Amino acid sequence: MPTTSPSSAKRALSPTYNATGLSAAAAAIYAAVVMIVNAVNHHGVIDPQVIVAALAAAAFLYARFKVTPVADPKDGNGQPLTPLPLPPSPTNVTVVPSEHA
């Protein structure tokens, strides 16, 4: 069984596997579409819908990175979420003096 260091543990970094990441992407796309529709129809590009969607996207992204940190995730008590690999066990070594000393 190969040993892995804690920094090489697999994490859900892709937004396609994370509901919070998908929500952030959807909110950002919605804000962009509303801005484009407003610009095409000669309305103000920044309106309350765009501001709320952009704030929602920012909140989802903050939650995404706060809940799933990229480096060294820890629980609420500060303990690592991935266990550290055990050090190799010491072996019994018998030292025999050489006859040619």
N, CA, C and O atoms as a DFTB+ gen file, in Angstrom:
404 C
 N C O
     1  1       0.848      -1.172       0.000
     2  2       0.000       0.000       0.000
     3  2       0.897       1.239       0.000
     4  3       1.690       1.421       0.924
     5  1       0.784       2.087      -1.013
     6  2       1.646       3.268      -1.058
     7  2       1.228       4.281      -0.011
     8  3       0.043       4.468       0.264
     9  1       2.212       4.921       0.556
    10  2       1.921       5.956       1.547
    11  2       1.774       7.291       0.833
    12  3       2.461       7.569      -0.150
    13  1       0.883       8.094       1.339
    14  2       0.678       9.427       0.784
    15  2       0.844      10.435       1.888
    16  3       0.481      10.187       3.038
    17  1       1.387      11.556       1.536
    18  2       1.512      12.618       2.524
    19  2       0.177      13.337       2.643
    20  3      -0.639      13.242       1.726
    21  1      -0.077      14.051       3.730
    22  2      -1.350      14.746       3.898
    23  2      -1.600      15.775       2.803
    24  3      -2.753      16.056       2.475
    25  1      -0.542      16.339       2.234
    26  2      -0.744      17.361       1.213
    27  2      -1.158      16.762      -0.124
    28  3      -1.595      17.499      -1.008
    29  1      -1.033      15.433      -0.300
    30  2      -1.412      14.834      -1.563
    31  2      -2.770      14.151      -1.488
    32  3      -3.115      13.381      -2.384
    33  1      -3.555      14.412      -0.437
    34  2      -4.877      13.817      -0.315
    35  2      -5.800      14.419      -1.357
    36  3      -5.692      15.598      -1.695
    37  1      -6.712      13.594      -1.863
    38  2      -7.638      14.080      -2.878
    39  2      -8.682      14.969      -2.227
    40  3      -9.177      14.667      -1.141
    41  1      -9.014      16.058      -2.891
    42  2     -10.014      16.994      -2.392
    43  2     -10.963      17.349      -3.524
    44  3     -10.600      17.268      -4.698
    45  1     -12.174      17.740      -3.170
    46  2     -13.160      18.139      -4.171
    47  2     -12.882      19.570      -4.594
    48  3     -13.462      20.510      -4.051
    49  1     -11.998      19.732      -5.560
    50  2     -11.647      21.072      -6.008
    51  2     -12.468      21.513      -7.216
    52  3     -12.525      22.704      -7.518
    53  1     -13.094      20.586      -7.898
    54  2     -13.872      20.920      -9.076
    55  2     -15.267      21.363      -8.664
    56  3     -15.905      20.689      -7.854
    57  1     -15.763      22.487      -9.202
    58  2     -17.105      22.925      -8.831
    59  2     -18.192      21.983      -9.326
    60  3     -19.319      22.050      -8.836
    61  1     -17.889      21.099     -10.292
    62  2     -18.920      20.199     -10.782
    63  2     -19.294      19.152      -9.750
    64  3     -20.362      18.550      -9.861
    65  1     -18.464      18.911      -8.758
    66  2     -18.750      17.925      -7.735
    67  2     -19.199      18.571      -6.423
    68  3     -19.345      17.877      -5.418
    69  1     -19.416      19.860      -6.418
    70  2     -19.692      20.561      -5.174
    71  2     -20.876      21.495      -5.382
    72  3     -20.834      22.362      -6.255
    73  1     -21.936      21.325      -4.587
    74  2     -23.139      22.143      -4.753
    75  2     -22.854      23.625      -4.516
    76  3     -23.443      24.483      -5.174
    77  1     -21.964      23.925      -3.589
    78  2     -21.629      25.326      -3.328
    79  2     -20.910      25.938      -4.530
    80  3     -21.177      27.083      -4.895
    81  1     -20.013      25.191      -5.137
    82  2     -19.320      25.680      -6.332
    83  2     -20.281      25.869      -7.498
    84  3     -20.171      26.843      -8.243
    85  1     -21.222      24.942      -7.661
    86  2     -22.220      25.076      -8.724
    87  2     -23.106      26.297      -8.491
    88  3     -23.442      27.012      -9.436
    89  1     -23.482      26.535      -7.244
    90  2     -24.313      27.699      -6.933
    91  2     -23.567      28.996      -7.220
    92  3     -24.155      29.949      -7.731
    93  1     -22.286      29.039      -6.899
    94  2     -21.489      30.236      -7.181
    95  2     -21.404      30.474      -8.684
    96  3     -21.546      31.606      -9.146
    97  1     -21.175      29.410      -9.442
    98  2     -21.096      29.551     -10.902
    99  2     -22.444      29.998     -11.469
   100  3     -22.487      30.862     -12.345
   101  1     -23.543      29.420     -10.981
   102  2     -24.871      29.796     -11.476
   103  2     -25.189      31.254     -11.159
   104  3     -25.736      31.965     -12.002
   105  1     -24.855      31.699      -9.962
   106  2     -25.125      33.095      -9.593
   107  2     -24.292      34.055     -10.436
   108  3     -24.785      35.110     -10.834
   109  1     -23.043      33.707     -10.711
   110  2     -22.193      34.573     -11.536
   111  2     -22.702      34.617     -12.976
   112  3     -22.710      35.679     -13.598
   113  1     -23.124      33.472     -13.506
   114  2     -23.656      33.439     -14.882
   115  2     -24.961      34.232     -14.958
   116  3     -25.185      34.979     -15.911
   117  1     -25.816      34.068     -13.954
   118  2     -27.070      34.829     -13.929
   119  2     -26.794      36.333     -13.916
   120  3     -27.430      37.087     -14.653
   121  1     -25.857      36.767     -13.088
   122  2     -25.522      38.199     -13.041
   123  2     -25.009      38.674     -14.391
   124  3     -25.373      39.763     -14.836
   125  1     -24.168      37.879     -15.055
   126  2     -23.646      38.278     -16.361
   127  2     -24.753      38.362     -17.397
   128  3     -24.776      39.293     -18.201
   129  1     -25.675      37.396     -17.391
   130  2     -26.784      37.414     -18.363
   131  2     -27.678      38.625     -18.131
   132  3     -28.082      39.281     -19.091
   133  1     -27.990      38.931     -16.887
   134  2     -28.832      40.099     -16.596
   135  2     -28.123      41.375     -17.048
   136  3     -28.763      42.273     -17.595
   137  1     -26.825      41.468     -16.829
   138  2     -26.085      42.653     -17.272
   139  2     -26.113      42.780     -18.792
   140  3     -26.271      43.884     -19.313
   141  1     -25.962      41.674     -19.509
   142  2     -25.979      41.716     -20.980
   143  2     -27.362      42.097     -21.490
   144  3     -27.487      42.920     -22.397
   145  1     -28.404      41.498     -20.910
   146  2     -29.771      41.828     -21.327
   147  2     -30.051      43.304     -21.059
   148  3     -30.655      43.975     -21.896
   149  1     -29.626      43.816     -19.913
   150  2     -29.835      45.238     -19.612
   151  2     -29.071      46.121     -20.589
   152  3     -29.589      47.156     -21.009
   153  1     -27.861      45.742     -20.957
   154  2     -27.080      46.557     -21.892
   155  2     -27.706      46.550     -23.282
   156  3     -27.735      47.583     -23.951
   157  1     -28.207      45.397     -23.722
   158  2     -28.833      45.301     -25.048
   159  2     -30.109      46.135     -25.098
   160  3     -30.409      46.731     -26.132
   161  1     -30.859      46.190     -24.014
   162  2     -32.121      46.936     -23.970
   163  2     -31.940      48.371     -23.493
   164  3     -32.918      49.037     -23.153
   165  1     -30.710      48.850     -23.463
   166  2     -30.384      50.231     -23.102
   167  2     -30.879      50.610     -21.704
   168  3     -31.344      51.727     -21.480
   169  1     -30.775      49.680     -20.786
   170  2     -31.077      49.941     -19.380
   171  2     -29.762      50.050     -18.624
   172  3     -28.693      49.804     -19.183
   173  1     -29.846      50.416     -17.362
   174  2     -28.640      50.442     -16.547
   175  2     -28.084      49.027     -16.375
   176  3     -28.824      48.093     -16.066
   177  1     -26.794      48.884     -16.575
   178  2     -26.193      47.547     -16.511
   179  2     -26.169      47.028     -15.083
   180  3     -26.404      45.842     -14.849
   181  1     -25.891      47.891     -14.139
   182  2     -25.872      47.493     -12.729
   183  2     -27.215      47.861     -12.115
   184  3     -27.563      49.038     -12.021
   185  1     -27.964      46.848     -11.699
   186  2     -29.240      47.070     -11.027
   187  2     -29.312      46.137      -9.815
   188  3     -28.403      45.333      -9.607
   189  1     -30.371      46.231      -9.016
   190  2     -30.424      45.399      -7.799
   191  2     -30.296      43.897      -8.053
   192  3     -29.691      43.188      -7.249
   193  1     -30.861      43.401      -9.167
   194  2     -30.730      41.974      -9.478
   195  2     -29.269      41.579      -9.653
   196  3     -28.842      40.535      -9.161
   197  1     -28.517      42.399     -10.342
   198  2     -27.106      42.105     -10.593
   199  2     -26.313      42.166      -9.289
   200  3     -25.460      41.315      -9.037
   201  1     -26.593      43.159      -8.475
   202  2     -25.874      43.303      -7.205
   203  2     -26.149      42.099      -6.300
   204  3     -25.224      41.552      -5.698
   205  1     -27.413      41.685      -6.201
   206  2     -27.759      40.538      -5.351
   207  2     -27.116      39.265      -5.882
   208  3     -26.593      38.469      -5.103
   209  1     -27.146      39.061      -7.198
   210  2     -26.545      37.858      -7.778
   211  2     -25.032      37.849      -7.579
   212  3     -24.450      36.807      -7.277
   213  1     -24.398      39.002      -7.745
   214  2     -22.945      39.066      -7.552
   215  2     -22.576      38.823      -6.082
   216  3     -21.597      38.135      -5.792
   217  1     -23.355      39.384      -5.165
   218  2     -23.104      39.129      -3.737
   219  2     -23.331      37.658      -3.380
   220  3     -22.594      37.088      -2.576
   221  1     -24.350      37.053      -3.982
   222  2     -24.601      35.624      -3.742
   223  2     -23.446      34.781      -4.271
   224  3     -23.011      33.838      -3.610
   225  1     -22.949      35.115      -5.453
   226  2     -21.814      34.374      -6.012
   227  2     -20.593      34.508      -5.107
   228  3     -19.892      33.530      -4.849
   229  1     -20.345      35.721      -4.628
   230  2     -19.196      35.933      -3.733
   231  2     -19.375      35.161      -2.425
   232  3     -18.413      34.595      -1.906
   233  1     -20.596      35.133      -1.888
   234  2     -20.850      34.403      -0.645
   235  2     -20.673      32.901      -0.839
   236  3     -20.106      32.221       0.016
   237  1     -21.163      32.385      -1.973
   238  2     -20.985      30.958      -2.261
   239  2     -19.510      30.620      -2.428
   240  3     -19.058      29.584      -1.939
   241  1     -18.765      31.462      -3.099
   242  2     -17.330      31.200      -3.270
   243  2     -16.598      31.251      -1.937
   244  3     -15.723      30.427      -1.672
   245  1     -16.958      32.218      -1.098
   246  2     -16.337      32.288       0.231
   247  2     -16.623      31.011       1.015
   248  3     -15.725      30.430       1.626
   249  1     -17.884      30.581       0.991
   250  2     -18.255      29.358       1.706
   251  2     -17.548      28.150       1.109
   252  3     -17.134      27.247       1.836
   253  1     -17.409      28.131      -0.202
   254  2     -16.747      27.001      -0.873
   255  2     -15.310      26.852      -0.392
   256  3     -14.873      25.742      -0.088
   257  1     -14.578      27.944      -0.320
   258  2     -13.182      27.852       0.084
   259  2     -13.029      27.779       1.598
   260  3     -12.016      27.273       2.081
   261  1     -13.993      28.264       2.351
   262  2     -13.929      28.167       3.802
   263  2     -14.235      26.740       4.257
   264  3     -13.590      26.223       5.169
   265  1     -15.215      26.114       3.625
   266  2     -15.623      24.768       4.005
   267  2     -14.652      23.721       3.469
   268  3     -14.357      22.748       4.163
   269  1     -14.154      23.902       2.259
   270  2     -13.230      22.951       1.648
   271  2     -11.912      23.657       1.373
   272  3     -11.658      24.069       0.242
   273  1     -11.070      23.802       2.393
   274  2      -9.801      24.476       2.151
   275  2      -8.910      23.644       1.240
   276  3      -8.974      22.414       1.230
   277  1      -8.096      24.329       0.492
   278  2      -7.252      23.652      -0.483
   279  2      -6.072      22.976       0.196
   280  3      -5.711      21.863      -0.184
   281  1      -5.467      23.604       1.174
   282  2      -4.265      23.061       1.794
   283  2      -4.525      22.713       3.249
   284  3      -5.035      23.543       4.003
   285  1      -4.187      21.515       3.647
   286  2      -4.195      21.061       5.032
   287  2      -5.536      21.302       5.733
   288  3      -5.605      22.125       6.646
   289  1      -6.607      20.599       5.325
   290  2      -7.901      20.808       5.976
   291  2      -7.891      20.294       7.414
   292  3      -7.291      19.261       7.710
   293  1      -8.556      21.020       8.293
   294  2      -8.631      20.650       9.711
   295  2     -10.085      20.715      10.168
   296  3     -10.896      21.431       9.580
   297  1     -10.409      19.963      11.219
   298  2     -11.748      20.024      11.774
   299  2     -11.861      21.207      12.736
   300  3     -10.933      22.008      12.852
   301  1     -12.984      21.312      13.415
   302  2     -13.209      22.426      14.326
   303  2     -12.243      22.475      15.492
   304  3     -12.035      23.540      16.075
   305  1     -11.644      21.338      15.848
   306  2     -10.691      21.288      16.957
   307  2      -9.253      21.487      16.498
   308  3      -8.336      21.431      17.317
   309  1      -9.037      21.718      15.215
   310  2      -7.688      21.921      14.714
   311  2      -6.958      20.641      14.360
   312  3      -5.769      20.677      14.044
   313  1      -7.655      19.498      14.408
   314  2      -7.039      18.219      14.062
   315  2      -7.119      18.020      12.551
   316  3      -8.131      18.369      11.943
   317  1      -6.065      17.461      11.923
   318  2      -6.110      17.238      10.480
   319  2      -7.224      16.254      10.108
   320  3      -7.490      15.294      10.832
   321  1      -7.872      16.513       8.961
   322  2      -8.926      15.624       8.495
   323  2      -8.361      14.341       7.909
   324  3      -9.021      13.303       7.943
   325  1      -7.161      14.397       7.380
   326  2      -6.529      13.200       6.847
   327  2      -5.485      12.733       7.848
   328  3      -4.677      13.536       8.315
   329  1      -5.489      11.458       8.183
   330  2      -4.516      10.985       9.162
   331  2      -3.102      11.016       8.593
   332  3      -2.890      10.774       7.405
   333  1      -2.155      11.314       9.450
   334  2      -0.757      11.312       9.043
   335  2      -0.287       9.879       8.884
   336  3      -0.716       9.003       9.636
   337  1       0.585       9.624       7.920
   338  2       1.100       8.259       7.795
   339  2       1.954       7.906       9.006
   340  3       2.663       8.752       9.551
   341  1       1.876       6.657       9.412
   342  2       2.655       6.205      10.565
   343  2       4.129       6.107      10.190
   344  3       4.458       5.721       9.069
   345  1       5.024       6.455      11.124
   346  2       6.453       6.312      10.833
   347  2       6.797       4.830      10.752
   348  3       6.094       4.001      11.329
   349  1       7.863       4.489      10.048
   350  2       8.233       3.079       9.962
   351  2       8.594       2.540      11.344
   352  3       9.217       3.224      12.156
   353  1       8.195       1.324      11.582
   354  2       8.463       0.739      12.894
   355  2       9.937       0.371      13.004
   356  3      10.538      -0.103      12.040
   357  1      10.516       0.589      14.181
   358  2      11.939       0.239      14.338
   359  2      12.119      -1.279      14.327
   360  3      11.248      -2.031      14.766
   361  1      13.246      -1.697      13.825
   362  2      13.550      -3.124      13.793
   363  2      14.611      -3.423      14.840
   364  3      15.395      -2.553      15.220
   365  1      14.621      -4.638      15.288
   366  2      15.644      -5.055      16.239
   367  2      16.943      -5.316      15.493
   368  3      16.983      -6.104      14.548
   369  1      17.983      -4.658      15.918
   370  2      19.287      -4.809      15.286
   371  2      20.270      -5.287      16.348
   372  3      20.365      -4.706      17.430
   373  1      20.983      -6.330      16.031
   374  2      22.002      -6.835      16.937
   375  2      23.362      -6.483      16.359
   376  3      23.669      -6.828      15.218
   377  1      24.174      -5.796      17.148
   378  2      25.508      -5.404      16.705
   379  2      26.499      -6.452      17.201
   380  3      26.585      -6.736      18.395
   381  1      27.239      -7.014      16.262
   382  2      28.249      -8.023      16.590
   383  2      29.609      -7.420      16.297
   384  3      29.846      -6.965      15.178
   385  1      30.511      -7.403      17.269
   386  2      31.835      -6.832      17.014
   387  2      32.589      -7.676      15.977
   388  3      32.486      -8.901      15.921
   389  1      33.321      -6.967      15.194
   390  2      34.108      -7.622      14.147
   391  2      35.336      -8.295      14.750
   392  3      35.900      -7.805      15.728
   393  1      35.739      -9.396      14.176
   394  2      36.930     -10.109      14.647
   395  2      38.200      -9.422      14.178
   396  3      39.262      -9.668      14.749
   397  1      38.135      -8.582      13.177
   398  2      39.307      -7.939      12.594
   399  2      39.448      -6.505      13.069
   400  3      39.825      -5.642      12.277
   401  1      39.175      -6.233      14.261
   402  2      39.257      -4.883      14.736
   403  2      40.590      -4.521      15.334
   404  3      40.781      -3.388      15.777
